Amino acid sequence: MTRKSRAVPTERDAELSRALRAAQDGDESSFRLLYRDVQPRLLRFAAAMVGADAEDVTSEAWLQIARDLPGFRGDLDGFRGWTATITRHRALDQLRRTSRRPATELSDDVLAALTSDGDTEADALDGLATRDALRLIAELPPDQAEAVLLRVVVGLDAKTAGKVVGKRPGAVRTAAYRGLRRLADRLAADAGTDTGAEAGSGAGAPARPRTEPLPLLQSDKSGGTGAEGVR
């Protein structure tokens, strides 16, 4: 599959960059355009951390985003990273309030198709059923899961994702690569299991046990906010 390089801005990104500047000046239609671009990514990111509370978390995040937007300094990629950082911290707040693992069931809206623009590593996710996507990611080690979410689901480059979690870009790239390799191996193993079951007695393969959404960062080891000016 041919993917567009992140190094070449698309016409859509140029439009969103203009919308960012206009939204900072108070233009409501531009703010709505940014919201439609970013919210689906943030919702899936939050869902992996807090499950069914994702919509509440992103609603709280957008209140802060709207309040602090005039003071934001950065480009479109920086804006996406900034919104992801805010969402991450609101999710941490939610986990601290509830002191429990989130519910397993996620709505179909949250489990909408994953974005995979720009990274050849994301080929590992091609063909992954959207209903199972976040649950498979949730089975990864937490650092790999978060790196995959930020790189593939939210669509951040390694540098911006590193700022979100307070890690070096190289560490994020490595974690994302390892996580995607694990996913690719899991998909290959599942495909082999399904083929074997079909060749057997005719009974379907036993259903895989459902996993809970990610217990991401219930103890935040980064020691910082991950982005200047975000609490």
C-alpha positions as MATLAB code, in Angstrom:
seq = 'MTRKSRAVPTERDAELSRALRAAQDGDESSFRLLYRDVQPRLLRFAAAMVGADAEDVTSEAWLQIARDLPGFRGDLDGFRGWTATITRHRALDQLRRTSRRPATELSDDVLAALTSDGDTEADALDGLATRDALRLIAELPPDQAEAVLLRVVVGLDAKTAGKVVGKRPGAVRTAAYRGLRRLADRLAADAGTDTGAEAGSGAGAPARPRTEPLPLLQSDKSGGTGAEGVR';
ca = [
       0.000    0.000    0.000;
       1.317    3.414   -0.929;
       1.252    5.965    1.860;
       1.770    9.696    1.754;
       4.916   10.979    3.381;
       4.538   13.146    6.464;
       7.274   15.356    5.026;
       4.952   16.576    2.268;
       2.072   18.661    3.671;
      -1.253   17.824    2.092;
      -3.806   20.358    0.928;
      -5.961   19.224    3.835;
      -3.167   19.975    6.295;
      -2.716   23.412    4.738;
      -6.443   24.057    5.196;
      -6.279   22.902    8.808;
      -3.220   25.057    9.460;
      -5.153   28.096    8.259;
      -8.102   27.020   10.391;
      -5.836   26.793   13.435;
      -4.752   30.404   13.087;
      -8.303   31.577   12.459;
      -9.636   29.579   15.414;
      -7.064   31.236   17.645;
      -8.552   34.542   16.571;
     -12.006   33.347   17.590;
     -13.446   32.004   14.314;
     -16.032   29.375   15.318;
     -16.287   27.622   11.950;
     -12.512   27.109   11.934;
     -12.671   25.697   15.445;
     -15.349   23.217   14.307;
     -13.103   22.152   11.426;
     -10.255   21.429   13.841;
     -12.608   19.570   16.149;
     -13.832   17.297   13.348;
     -10.233   16.459   12.445;
      -8.871   15.835   15.935;
     -11.785   14.514   17.993;
     -12.060   11.007   16.429;
      -8.343   10.452   17.108;
      -8.594   11.701   20.681;
     -11.689    9.607   21.328;
      -9.960    6.392   20.293;
      -6.853    7.340   22.279;
      -8.946    8.033   25.392;
     -10.969    4.851   24.901;
      -7.830    2.753   25.212;
      -7.112    4.377   28.564;
     -10.526    4.814   30.187;
     -12.922    2.689   28.146;
     -16.532    3.822   28.270;
     -15.542    7.103   29.967;
     -13.752    8.270   26.812;
     -16.424   10.728   25.748;
     -16.462   12.387   29.187;
     -12.674   12.633   29.136;
     -12.530   14.199   25.683;
     -15.315   16.619   26.603;
     -13.243   17.832   29.544;
     -10.192   18.024   27.300;
     -11.982   20.200   24.761;
     -13.060   22.628   27.470;
      -9.386   23.195   28.253;
      -8.405   23.249   24.578;
     -10.992   25.931   23.818;
      -9.971   27.966   26.859;
      -6.222   27.856   26.187;
      -6.212   27.889   22.366;
      -5.483   31.632   21.987;
      -2.227   31.138   23.875;
      -1.118   28.040   21.952;
       2.141   28.426   20.038;
       3.006   25.903   17.366;
       2.057   24.364   14.035;
      -0.647   21.839   13.152;
       1.391   18.819   14.286;
       2.152   20.641   17.501;
      -1.546   21.331   17.974;
      -2.410   17.654   17.571;
       0.271   16.743   20.090;
      -0.935   19.428   22.483;
      -4.516   18.146   22.336;
      -3.299   14.573   22.870;
      -1.332   15.687   25.939;
      -4.370   17.410   27.413;
      -6.516   14.351   26.729;
      -3.912   12.094   28.325;
      -3.894   14.158   31.500;
      -7.674   14.281   31.697;
      -7.672   10.491   31.300;
      -5.159   10.192   34.154;
      -7.418   12.391   36.277;
     -10.345   10.098   35.485;
      -8.361    6.991   36.463;
      -7.369    8.599   39.732;
     -10.976    9.555   40.469;
     -12.374    6.130   39.763;
      -9.429    4.048   41.047;
     -10.686    1.199   38.918;
     -10.110   -0.332   35.542;
     -12.582    0.923   32.935;
     -15.509   -1.061   31.584;
     -14.748   -3.365   28.679;
     -17.557   -2.398   26.350;
     -16.834    0.454   23.935;
     -19.308    2.027   21.541;
     -19.087    1.484   17.793;
     -18.321    5.191   17.392;
     -15.205    4.822   19.526;
     -14.172    1.688   17.633;
     -14.368    3.413   14.258;
     -11.648    2.744   11.712;
      -8.101    3.492   12.833;
      -6.129    6.151   11.007;
      -2.865    4.966    9.523;
      -1.600    7.835    7.389;
       2.097    8.245    6.869;
       3.847    5.321    8.586;
       4.983    2.251    6.689;
       5.160    0.540   10.095;
       1.384    0.816   10.235;
       1.108   -1.869    7.541;
       1.036   -4.268   10.484;
      -2.474   -3.032   11.229;
      -3.814   -3.455    7.691;
      -6.806   -5.781    7.683;
      -7.297   -5.564   11.436;
     -10.994   -5.716   12.287;
     -11.942   -2.340   13.743;
     -14.017   -3.892   16.509;
     -10.943   -5.780   17.764;
      -8.320   -3.119   17.092;
      -8.129   -1.376   20.450;
      -8.533   -4.651   22.313;
      -5.523   -6.105   20.527;
      -3.495   -2.972   21.211;
      -4.542   -3.274   24.873;
      -2.720   -6.603   25.073;
       0.629   -4.933   24.326;
       2.988   -3.804   27.095;
       1.798   -0.334   28.182;
       4.730    1.609   26.692;
       4.301   -0.114   23.328;
       0.533    0.308   23.398;
       0.747    4.036   24.063;
       3.369    4.496   21.355;
       1.174    2.676   18.823;
      -1.849    4.729   19.852;
      -0.024    8.039   19.509;
       1.774    7.160   16.278;
      -0.919    5.231   14.417;
      -4.249    6.198   15.985;
      -3.618    9.858   16.832;
      -1.233   10.238   13.885;
       1.680   11.988   15.618;
       5.283   11.861   14.488;
       7.847   10.423   16.899;
       9.065   13.818   18.096;
       5.590   15.079   18.930;
       4.546   11.765   20.497;
       7.697   11.882   22.600;
       6.701   15.280   23.960;
       3.293   13.905   24.923;
       4.753   11.105   27.054;
       8.003   12.771   28.114;
      10.286   10.380   26.208;
      12.900   10.708   23.482;
      11.661   10.289   19.879;
      13.898    7.255   19.432;
      12.305    5.528   22.418;
       8.837    6.169   20.979;
       9.871    4.854   17.551;
      11.312    1.709   19.111;
       8.256    1.077   21.276;
       5.894    1.630   18.344;
       7.949   -0.661   16.102;
       8.011   -3.423   18.690;
       4.309   -3.038   19.362;
       3.411   -3.210   15.675;
       5.638   -6.256   15.216;
       3.816   -7.934   18.100;
       0.489   -7.087   16.486;
       1.665   -8.463   13.152;
       2.775  -11.700   14.819;
      -0.534  -11.929   16.678;
      -2.515  -11.452   13.478;
      -0.459  -14.092   11.706;
      -0.967  -16.534   14.572;
      -4.698  -15.874   14.664;
      -4.934  -16.402   10.916;
      -3.207  -19.760   11.304;
      -5.528  -20.740   14.147;
      -8.614  -19.817   12.140;
      -7.385  -21.817    9.142;
      -6.732  -24.844   11.337;
     -10.177  -24.659   12.903;
     -11.876  -24.487    9.521;
      -9.953  -27.575    8.380;
     -11.005  -29.539   11.475;
     -14.343  -30.865   12.589;
     -16.240  -27.933   11.163;
     -16.762  -26.230   14.479;
     -15.655  -22.608   14.667;
     -12.537  -21.646   16.526;
     -13.159  -20.832   20.181;
     -13.706  -17.171   20.823;
     -10.663  -15.284   22.109;
     -11.074  -14.033   25.650;
     -11.990  -10.358   25.719;
      -9.479   -8.041   27.250;
     -10.051   -4.868   29.197;
      -9.025   -1.515   27.742;
      -5.525   -0.413   28.521;
      -4.643    0.338   32.139;
      -2.380    3.005   30.642;
      -0.348    5.090   33.009;
      -2.274    4.464   36.190;
       1.089    5.391   37.656;
       2.650    8.071   35.470;
       6.415    7.456   35.438;
       7.307   10.255   33.060;
       7.628   12.720   35.908;
       6.341   15.627   33.864;
       3.479   16.960   31.857;
       4.963   16.027   28.488;
       4.183   19.449   27.041;
       4.893   22.889   28.354;
       1.886   24.698   29.723;
      -0.330   21.634   30.125;
      -1.200   20.555   33.642;
];
